[in-house]
Amino acid sequence: MEDSLRCETAQVSQPSTIPRRKQIYNDHDVLIGRGKILYSNIGNLLLRKLATDRLSVYESAPFAEKQLVSDGMVRLIHEQGGLFLQQDEVGWVEVDEETAREKVSKHYSSWVLDDILGLYKDLTSLRKPTLSF
């Protein structure tokens, strides 16, 4: 009995902490960085679409639950076969979960900032001009 139990537990593999590497990314991968190519990547467009669809959920969530919304988005990308990748000297390397979650959260924070700036511009345009003599 002990031997069979020992064999079964020996077959269970621990998750690898070695990041996955790719030379070529696929359409489901979200690329982290700057630039038009990354911005227009299909995986990044998909992330923005998913984030847009869930914007009201994220905005209405208490601060402590916003991370859960971002975690769910990361999980959705992974379930669709995508990875969160960043380029280095050798190719593309998968980032850790925290970095992926930050990538998702940045979409929401930039939209909130855009809303605030848009509101500010609207308010400043309503100001009455002052007359100077």
Rosetta constraint file for C-alpha pairs under 8 A:
AtomPair CA 1 CA 5 HARMONIC 6.27 0.50
AtomPair CA 2 CA 6 HARMONIC 6.00 0.50
AtomPair CA 3 CA 7 HARMONIC 6.17 0.50
AtomPair CA 4 CA 8 HARMONIC 6.19 0.50
AtomPair CA 5 CA 9 HARMONIC 6.24 0.50
AtomPair CA 6 CA 10 HARMONIC 6.07 0.50
AtomPair CA 7 CA 11 HARMONIC 6.41 0.50
AtomPair CA 8 CA 12 HARMONIC 6.92 0.50
AtomPair CA 19 CA 93 HARMONIC 6.49 0.50
AtomPair CA 19 CA 94 HARMONIC 5.51 0.50
AtomPair CA 19 CA 95 HARMONIC 7.07 0.50
AtomPair CA 19 CA 96 HARMONIC 7.81 0.50
AtomPair CA 20 CA 93 HARMONIC 5.86 0.50
AtomPair CA 20 CA 94 HARMONIC 5.35 0.50
AtomPair CA 21 CA 91 HARMONIC 7.11 0.50
AtomPair CA 21 CA 92 HARMONIC 5.63 0.50
AtomPair CA 21 CA 93 HARMONIC 4.46 0.50
AtomPair CA 21 CA 94 HARMONIC 6.29 0.50
AtomPair CA 22 CA 91 HARMONIC 6.21 0.50
AtomPair CA 22 CA 92 HARMONIC 5.06 0.50
AtomPair CA 22 CA 93 HARMONIC 6.35 0.50
AtomPair CA 23 CA 90 HARMONIC 7.85 0.50
AtomPair CA 23 CA 91 HARMONIC 5.04 0.50
AtomPair CA 23 CA 92 HARMONIC 5.94 0.50
AtomPair CA 24 CA 91 HARMONIC 7.69 0.50
AtomPair CA 24 CA 92 HARMONIC 7.32 0.50
AtomPair CA 25 CA 29 HARMONIC 6.19 0.50
AtomPair CA 25 CA 92 HARMONIC 7.37 0.50
AtomPair CA 26 CA 43 HARMONIC 7.84 0.50
AtomPair CA 26 CA 82 HARMONIC 7.49 0.50
AtomPair CA 27 CA 41 HARMONIC 7.33 0.50
AtomPair CA 27 CA 42 HARMONIC 5.32 0.50
AtomPair CA 27 CA 43 HARMONIC 5.27 0.50
AtomPair CA 27 CA 82 HARMONIC 7.68 0.50
AtomPair CA 28 CA 42 HARMONIC 6.83 0.50
AtomPair CA 28 CA 43 HARMONIC 4.47 0.50
AtomPair CA 28 CA 46 HARMONIC 7.74 0.50
AtomPair CA 28 CA 77 HARMONIC 7.12 0.50
AtomPair CA 28 CA 80 HARMONIC 6.77 0.50
AtomPair CA 28 CA 81 HARMONIC 6.14 0.50
AtomPair CA 28 CA 82 HARMONIC 4.29 0.50
AtomPair CA 28 CA 83 HARMONIC 7.16 0.50
AtomPair CA 29 CA 42 HARMONIC 7.89 0.50
AtomPair CA 29 CA 43 HARMONIC 4.88 0.50
AtomPair CA 29 CA 44 HARMONIC 7.37 0.50
AtomPair CA 29 CA 77 HARMONIC 7.69 0.50
AtomPair CA 29 CA 81 HARMONIC 7.61 0.50
AtomPair CA 29 CA 82 HARMONIC 4.21 0.50
AtomPair CA 29 CA 83 HARMONIC 4.71 0.50
AtomPair CA 29 CA 84 HARMONIC 5.89 0.50
AtomPair CA 29 CA 85 HARMONIC 6.87 0.50
AtomPair CA 30 CA 41 HARMONIC 7.59 0.50
AtomPair CA 30 CA 43 HARMONIC 4.75 0.50
AtomPair CA 30 CA 44 HARMONIC 4.94 0.50
AtomPair CA 30 CA 47 HARMONIC 7.28 0.50
AtomPair CA 30 CA 82 HARMONIC 6.85 0.50
AtomPair CA 30 CA 83 HARMONIC 6.11 0.50
AtomPair CA 30 CA 84 HARMONIC 4.76 0.50
AtomPair CA 30 CA 85 HARMONIC 6.14 0.50
AtomPair CA 31 CA 38 HARMONIC 5.87 0.50
AtomPair CA 31 CA 41 HARMONIC 7.45 0.50
AtomPair CA 31 CA 43 HARMONIC 7.39 0.50
AtomPair CA 31 CA 44 HARMONIC 6.55 0.50
AtomPair CA 31 CA 84 HARMONIC 5.94 0.50
AtomPair CA 31 CA 85 HARMONIC 4.96 0.50
AtomPair CA 31 CA 86 HARMONIC 5.92 0.50
AtomPair CA 32 CA 38 HARMONIC 7.23 0.50
AtomPair CA 32 CA 84 HARMONIC 6.93 0.50
AtomPair CA 32 CA 85 HARMONIC 5.92 0.50
AtomPair CA 32 CA 86 HARMONIC 5.04 0.50
AtomPair CA 32 CA 87 HARMONIC 7.74 0.50
AtomPair CA 32 CA 103 HARMONIC 7.38 0.50
AtomPair CA 33 CA 38 HARMONIC 6.83 0.50
AtomPair CA 33 CA 86 HARMONIC 6.73 0.50
AtomPair CA 33 CA 87 HARMONIC 7.90 0.50
AtomPair CA 34 CA 38 HARMONIC 6.34 0.50
AtomPair CA 34 CA 39 HARMONIC 7.16 0.50
AtomPair CA 35 CA 39 HARMONIC 6.12 0.50
AtomPair CA 36 CA 40 HARMONIC 5.98 0.50
AtomPair CA 37 CA 41 HARMONIC 6.05 0.50
AtomPair CA 38 CA 44 HARMONIC 7.17 0.50
AtomPair CA 39 CA 44 HARMONIC 6.33 0.50
AtomPair CA 39 CA 45 HARMONIC 7.39 0.50
AtomPair CA 40 CA 44 HARMONIC 6.75 0.50
AtomPair CA 40 CA 45 HARMONIC 6.41 0.50
AtomPair CA 41 CA 45 HARMONIC 6.24 0.50
AtomPair CA 42 CA 46 HARMONIC 6.10 0.50
AtomPair CA 43 CA 47 HARMONIC 6.23 0.50
AtomPair CA 43 CA 82 HARMONIC 7.47 0.50
AtomPair CA 44 CA 48 HARMONIC 6.29 0.50
AtomPair CA 45 CA 49 HARMONIC 6.22 0.50
AtomPair CA 46 CA 50 HARMONIC 6.15 0.50
AtomPair CA 47 CA 51 HARMONIC 5.99 0.50
AtomPair CA 47 CA 73 HARMONIC 7.91 0.50
AtomPair CA 47 CA 77 HARMONIC 7.55 0.50
AtomPair CA 47 CA 104 HARMONIC 7.71 0.50
AtomPair CA 48 CA 52 HARMONIC 5.97 0.50
AtomPair CA 48 CA 107 HARMONIC 7.24 0.50
AtomPair CA 49 CA 53 HARMONIC 6.22 0.50
AtomPair CA 50 CA 54 HARMONIC 6.39 0.50
AtomPair CA 50 CA 73 HARMONIC 7.44 0.50
AtomPair CA 51 CA 55 HARMONIC 5.88 0.50
AtomPair CA 51 CA 73 HARMONIC 7.55 0.50
AtomPair CA 51 CA 104 HARMONIC 7.57 0.50
AtomPair CA 51 CA 107 HARMONIC 7.18 0.50
AtomPair CA 51 CA 108 HARMONIC 7.37 0.50
AtomPair CA 54 CA 58 HARMONIC 6.29 0.50
AtomPair CA 55 CA 59 HARMONIC 6.07 0.50
AtomPair CA 55 CA 108 HARMONIC 7.09 0.50
AtomPair CA 56 CA 60 HARMONIC 6.03 0.50
AtomPair CA 57 CA 61 HARMONIC 6.07 0.50
AtomPair CA 57 CA 69 HARMONIC 7.80 0.50
AtomPair CA 58 CA 66 HARMONIC 5.88 0.50
AtomPair CA 58 CA 69 HARMONIC 6.32 0.50
AtomPair CA 58 CA 108 HARMONIC 7.69 0.50
AtomPair CA 61 CA 65 HARMONIC 5.76 0.50
AtomPair CA 61 CA 66 HARMONIC 5.81 0.50
AtomPair CA 62 CA 66 HARMONIC 6.49 0.50
AtomPair CA 63 CA 67 HARMONIC 7.82 0.50
AtomPair CA 64 CA 68 HARMONIC 8.00 0.50
AtomPair CA 65 CA 69 HARMONIC 6.69 0.50
AtomPair CA 66 CA 70 HARMONIC 6.42 0.50
AtomPair CA 67 CA 71 HARMONIC 6.02 0.50
AtomPair CA 67 CA 101 HARMONIC 7.60 0.50
AtomPair CA 67 CA 105 HARMONIC 7.97 0.50
AtomPair CA 68 CA 72 HARMONIC 6.14 0.50
AtomPair CA 69 CA 73 HARMONIC 6.46 0.50
AtomPair CA 70 CA 74 HARMONIC 6.38 0.50
AtomPair CA 70 CA 101 HARMONIC 5.57 0.50
AtomPair CA 70 CA 102 HARMONIC 7.97 0.50
AtomPair CA 70 CA 104 HARMONIC 5.84 0.50
AtomPair CA 70 CA 105 HARMONIC 6.17 0.50
AtomPair CA 71 CA 75 HARMONIC 6.19 0.50
AtomPair CA 71 CA 101 HARMONIC 6.04 0.50
AtomPair CA 72 CA 76 HARMONIC 6.16 0.50
AtomPair CA 73 CA 77 HARMONIC 6.39 0.50
AtomPair CA 73 CA 104 HARMONIC 7.15 0.50
AtomPair CA 74 CA 78 HARMONIC 6.31 0.50
AtomPair CA 74 CA 97 HARMONIC 7.90 0.50
AtomPair CA 74 CA 100 HARMONIC 6.59 0.50
AtomPair CA 74 CA 101 HARMONIC 6.39 0.50
AtomPair CA 74 CA 104 HARMONIC 7.39 0.50
AtomPair CA 75 CA 79 HARMONIC 6.05 0.50
AtomPair CA 76 CA 80 HARMONIC 6.30 0.50
AtomPair CA 77 CA 81 HARMONIC 6.64 0.50
AtomPair CA 77 CA 82 HARMONIC 5.18 0.50
AtomPair CA 77 CA 83 HARMONIC 6.89 0.50
AtomPair CA 78 CA 82 HARMONIC 4.86 0.50
AtomPair CA 78 CA 83 HARMONIC 5.95 0.50
AtomPair CA 83 CA 94 HARMONIC 6.45 0.50
AtomPair CA 84 CA 94 HARMONIC 5.64 0.50
AtomPair CA 84 CA 95 HARMONIC 5.94 0.50
AtomPair CA 84 CA 100 HARMONIC 5.96 0.50
AtomPair CA 85 CA 92 HARMONIC 5.82 0.50
AtomPair CA 85 CA 93 HARMONIC 5.30 0.50
AtomPair CA 85 CA 94 HARMONIC 4.47 0.50
AtomPair CA 85 CA 95 HARMONIC 5.78 0.50
AtomPair CA 86 CA 92 HARMONIC 5.49 0.50
AtomPair CA 86 CA 93 HARMONIC 5.47 0.50
AtomPair CA 86 CA 94 HARMONIC 6.43 0.50
AtomPair CA 86 CA 95 HARMONIC 6.59 0.50
AtomPair CA 87 CA 91 HARMONIC 5.60 0.50
AtomPair CA 87 CA 92 HARMONIC 4.40 0.50
AtomPair CA 87 CA 93 HARMONIC 6.23 0.50
AtomPair CA 88 CA 92 HARMONIC 6.15 0.50
AtomPair CA 88 CA 93 HARMONIC 7.08 0.50
AtomPair CA 95 CA 99 HARMONIC 6.14 0.50
AtomPair CA 95 CA 100 HARMONIC 6.55 0.50
AtomPair CA 96 CA 100 HARMONIC 6.39 0.50
AtomPair CA 97 CA 101 HARMONIC 6.09 0.50
AtomPair CA 98 CA 102 HARMONIC 6.17 0.50
AtomPair CA 99 CA 103 HARMONIC 6.27 0.50
AtomPair CA 100 CA 104 HARMONIC 6.53 0.50
AtomPair CA 101 CA 105 HARMONIC 6.16 0.50
AtomPair CA 102 CA 106 HARMONIC 6.04 0.50
AtomPair CA 103 CA 107 HARMONIC 6.93 0.50
AtomPair CA 104 CA 108 HARMONIC 7.13 0.50
AtomPair CA 105 CA 109 HARMONIC 6.25 0.50
AtomPair CA 106 CA 110 HARMONIC 5.90 0.50
AtomPair CA 107 CA 111 HARMONIC 6.34 0.50
AtomPair CA 108 CA 112 HARMONIC 6.26 0.50
AtomPair CA 109 CA 113 HARMONIC 6.09 0.50
AtomPair CA 110 CA 114 HARMONIC 6.03 0.50
AtomPair CA 111 CA 115 HARMONIC 6.13 0.50
AtomPair CA 112 CA 116 HARMONIC 6.23 0.50
AtomPair CA 113 CA 117 HARMONIC 6.07 0.50
AtomPair CA 114 CA 118 HARMONIC 5.86 0.50
AtomPair CA 115 CA 119 HARMONIC 6.02 0.50
AtomPair CA 116 CA 120 HARMONIC 6.08 0.50
AtomPair CA 117 CA 121 HARMONIC 6.14 0.50
AtomPair CA 118 CA 122 HARMONIC 6.19 0.50
AtomPair CA 119 CA 123 HARMONIC 6.14 0.50
AtomPair CA 120 CA 124 HARMONIC 6.13 0.50
AtomPair CA 121 CA 125 HARMONIC 6.13 0.50
AtomPair CA 122 CA 126 HARMONIC 6.56 0.50
AtomPair CA 123 CA 127 HARMONIC 6.91 0.50
